Amino acid sequence: MDVYLSSEPGRLGEGPSSPDGWLEAEEEAVQKDGTSGPTGDFNSIEPSLHSLQKFVPANYASYTQENYLFAGKKIVVQESIESYGAVVWPGAMALCQYLEEHTEELNFQDAKILEIGAGPGLVSIVASILGAQVTATDLPDVLGNLQHNLLKNTLAHTAHLPEVKELVWGEGLEQNFPKSTFYYDYVLASDVVYHHYCLDKLLSTMAHLCQPGTVLLWANKFRFSTDYEFLDKFKQVFDTTSLAEFPESSVKIFKGTLKWD
């Protein structure tokens, strides 16, 4: 385990706010040496960096730069409290801790992984650092900040550059993620269950993305009775194993494999 610098595992503290400088921050990350950005010739990297910026972060009034330490790497994540999808929630922290503690068992090296509801991207970043080929998904308005954080932390740092894709739960699944061509070794999800009205669509999306051999790792802070109701439905669709509990944050982590008749 890493030695953490705060009482919350993995979180190093808050950096300066960055309301409008997301592009400049990415360029700065490329120019610096060390864990904050890739090394090498900036001029050779800059064109590819700009070509990869397909989504623009939402124009929130303020962003903060939050620092994390997972898998031996310092990770800087741009967050904003103005959107649920721009904040790292407790389930993501717990899942990242679980991933780094079970690296050999999970064997993410070159594994194909999709994250549902990736938000600001911390889990996808950690999975990429651990060697996975990651597809990070979320709603359209989240993708800009998600891509910013992924590029900032993985470009020239990881074996595989993560892909960013739109995924609206329950919509266009076979069209956008056809089972015949898309196979994932792991599907990751953290704090995707809370007080909203898309739980049935979420469960159908989870089931669609999983095939024989796919392992779903789901971490969630249990807040409401509806969270436990979802867990009951989850167990009807997936063979479910409880992997870890974090009483201080009320987070539970489950492993699911799709039931087949």
C-alpha positions in Angstrom: 0.0 0.0 0.0 1.1 3.6 -0.6 1.6 5.9 2.3 -1.1 8.5 2.0 -0.8 12.1 3.0 -4.3 12.6 4.3 -6.8 10.8 6.5 -8.8 9.8 3.4 -7.0 7.0 1.5 -5.7 8.1 -1.9 -6.6 11.8 -1.6 -3.6 14.2 -1.3 -5.5 17.5 -1.0 -6.8 20.3 -3.1 -4.9 22.2 -5.8 -5.6 25.7 -7.3 -8.9 26.4 -9.0 -9.0 26.3 -12.7 -12.2 27.8 -14.2 -11.1 28.3 -17.8 -7.6 27.0 -18.1 -8.3 23.3 -18.9 -6.4 23.4 -22.2 -3.5 25.3 -20.7 -3.4 22.7 -17.9 -3.1 19.9 -20.3 -0.3 21.6 -22.2 1.4 22.3 -18.9 1.1 18.7 -17.9 2.8 17.7 -21.2 5.7 20.1 -20.7 6.6 19.2 -17.1 8.7 16.3 -16.0 7.7 13.8 -13.3 4.3 12.5 -12.2 2.3 15.6 -13.1 2.8 15.1 -16.9 4.7 13.1 -19.5 8.3 13.8 -20.3 9.9 14.4 -23.7 9.6 16.9 -26.5 6.5 19.0 -26.1 6.5 20.0 -29.8 6.2 16.4 -30.8 3.4 15.6 -28.4 1.3 18.8 -28.7 -0.3 18.0 -32.2 -1.5 14.6 -31.0 -2.8 16.2 -27.8 -4.9 18.7 -29.6 -6.2 16.0 -32.1 -7.4 13.9 -29.2 -9.4 16.7 -27.6 -12.8 15.9 -29.1 -14.9 17.1 -26.2 -14.8 20.5 -24.4 -15.3 20.6 -20.6 -18.5 22.3 -19.4 -18.1 26.0 -18.6 -18.7 25.7 -14.9 -18.0 28.8 -12.7 -15.2 27.1 -11.0 -13.1 24.0 -11.0 -10.6 22.7 -8.5 -7.6 20.5 -9.0 -7.8 17.5 -6.6 -4.7 15.3 -6.0 -4.8 11.6 -5.5 -2.2 8.8 -5.0 -3.1 5.4 -6.4 -1.0 2.6 -7.9 2.1 4.5 -7.0 1.2 7.5 -9.1 0.1 11.0 -8.4 -3.2 11.7 -10.2 -4.6 15.2 -10.7 -8.3 15.4 -11.3 -10.2 18.5 -12.3 -13.5 18.6 -10.4 -16.5 20.9 -9.9 -19.3 20.7 -7.4 -21.6 22.1 -10.0 -22.3 18.6 -11.4 -22.7 15.2 -9.9 -20.6 13.9 -12.9 -17.7 16.2 -12.1 -17.0 15.0 -8.5 -15.1 11.9 -7.3 -17.5 10.1 -5.0 -16.7 7.7 -2.1 -17.4 4.6 -4.2 -14.7 5.6 -6.7 -12.2 6.1 -4.0 -13.0 2.7 -2.5 -12.9 0.9 -5.9 -9.5 2.5 -6.7 -8.1 1.3 -3.4 -9.5 -2.2 -4.1 -7.9 -2.2 -7.6 -4.5 -1.3 -6.3 -4.6 -3.8 -3.5 -5.6 -6.7 -5.8 -3.5 -5.9 -8.8 -2.0 -9.4 -9.3 -5.4 -11.1 -8.7 -7.2 -8.9 -11.2 -4.4 -8.8 -13.8 -5.5 -5.7 -15.7 -2.5 -5.8 -18.0 -4.0 -5.4 -21.6 -7.4 -6.3 -20.3 -10.4 -4.6 -22.0 -12.3 -2.6 -19.5 -15.4 -0.4 -19.7 -16.4 2.0 -17.0 -20.1 3.0 -16.6 -20.6 6.5 -15.3 -17.0 7.4 -15.2 -17.6 11.0 -14.1 -14.3 12.8 -13.7 -12.4 9.6 -14.5 -10.4 8.6 -11.5 -11.3 4.9 -11.7 -10.5 4.8 -15.4 -7.2 6.5 -14.8 -6.2 4.0 -12.2 -7.2 1.1 -14.5 -5.1 2.6 -17.3 -2.1 2.9 -15.0 -2.5 -0.8 -14.1 -2.2 -1.6 -17.8 -5.8 -1.9 -19.0 -7.4 -0.9 -22.4 -10.1 1.4 -21.0 -13.3 2.8 -22.4 -14.7 5.5 -20.1 -18.4 6.3 -20.6 -20.8 8.8 -19.3 -23.5 11.4 -20.4 -22.6 13.9 -23.1 -22.2 16.9 -20.7 -19.6 15.0 -18.6 -17.4 13.8 -21.5 -15.3 17.0 -21.9 -14.0 17.1 -18.3 -13.6 13.3 -18.3 -11.5 13.4 -21.4 -9.4 16.3 -20.0 -8.6 14.3 -16.9 -7.8 11.1 -18.8 -5.5 12.9 -21.2 -3.7 14.8 -18.5 -3.0 11.7 -16.5 -2.4 9.0 -19.1 -0.9 10.6 -22.3 2.6 9.2 -22.6 2.2 7.6 -19.2 0.2 4.4 -19.9 0.5 1.6 -22.4 -3.0 2.2 -23.7 -4.7 5.6 -24.1 -8.2 5.5 -22.7 -11.2 6.0 -25.1 -14.1 8.2 -24.2 -17.6 7.3 -25.4 -21.1 8.6 -24.7 -23.4 6.1 -23.0 -26.9 6.9 -22.0 -28.2 4.0 -19.8 -30.7 1.9 -21.6 -30.5 3.7 -25.0 -28.9 2.6 -28.2 -27.0 -0.2 -26.5 -26.9 -2.7 -29.4 -26.3 0.1 -31.9 -23.4 1.7 -30.0 -22.1 -1.4 -28.2 -23.0 -4.4 -30.3 -22.4 -7.7 -28.5 -21.0 -9.2 -31.7 -18.0 -6.8 -31.7 -17.6 -5.4 -28.2 -16.3 -7.7 -25.5 -15.0 -6.5 -22.1 -13.0 -8.5 -19.5 -14.2 -6.1 -16.8 -17.0 -3.6 -16.4 -16.5 -1.1 -13.6 -19.0 1.0 -11.9 -18.9 3.2 -8.8 -21.6 5.2 -7.1 -23.9 4.8 -10.1 -26.8 3.9 -7.8 -28.3 6.9 -5.9 -31.6 8.7 -5.8 -32.6 8.8 -9.5 -35.1 7.2 -11.8 -32.9 5.3 -14.2 -32.1 2.2 -12.0 -33.9 -0.3 -14.3 -32.1 1.2 -17.3 -28.8 1.0 -15.4 -29.3 -2.7 -14.7 -30.2 -3.5 -18.3 -27.1 -1.6 -19.4 -24.9 -3.6 -17.0 -26.4 -6.8 -18.3 -25.9 -5.8 -22.0 -22.3 -5.0 -21.5 -21.5 -8.3 -19.8 -20.9 -11.6 -21.7 -19.6 -15.0 -20.5 -16.3 -14.3 -18.9 -17.0 -10.6 -18.1 -16.5 -9.6 -14.5 -18.5 -6.6 -13.2 -17.0 -4.7 -10.2 -19.5 -2.4 -8.6 -18.7 -0.1 -5.7 -21.4 2.0 -4.1 -22.1 4.1 -1.0 -25.4 2.8 0.4 -27.5 5.8 1.3 -31.2 4.9 0.7 -33.5 2.0 0.8 -33.7 2.1 -3.0 -30.0 1.3 -3.1 -30.7 -2.0 -1.3 -33.7 -2.6 -3.6 -31.4 -2.3 -6.6 -28.9 -4.7 -5.0 -31.7 -7.3 -4.7 -32.5 -6.9 -8.4 -28.8 -7.0 -9.2 -28.5 -10.4 -7.5 -31.4 -11.7 -9.7 -29.4 -10.9 -12.8 -25.8 -11.5 -11.6 -24.1 -14.2 -9.6 -22.9 -11.9 -6.8 -20.0 -11.9 -4.4 -19.4 -9.3 -1.7 -15.7 -8.3 -2.1 -15.2 -5.6 0.5 -16.9 -3.2 2.9 -15.8 0.2 4.1 -17.9 1.0 7.2 -16.5 4.5 7.6 -17.9 5.5 4.2 -20.8 3.0 4.0 -19.3 1.7 0.7 -19.7 -1.9 -0.4 -17.9 -3.5 -3.4 -19.5 -6.4 -5.3 -18.4 -8.7 -8.0 -21.0 -9.8 -10.5 -21.0 -12.3 -13.4 -24.1 -12.5 -15.6 -26.4 -15.4 -15.0 -26.9 -17.6 -18.1 -29.8 -20.0 -18.5 
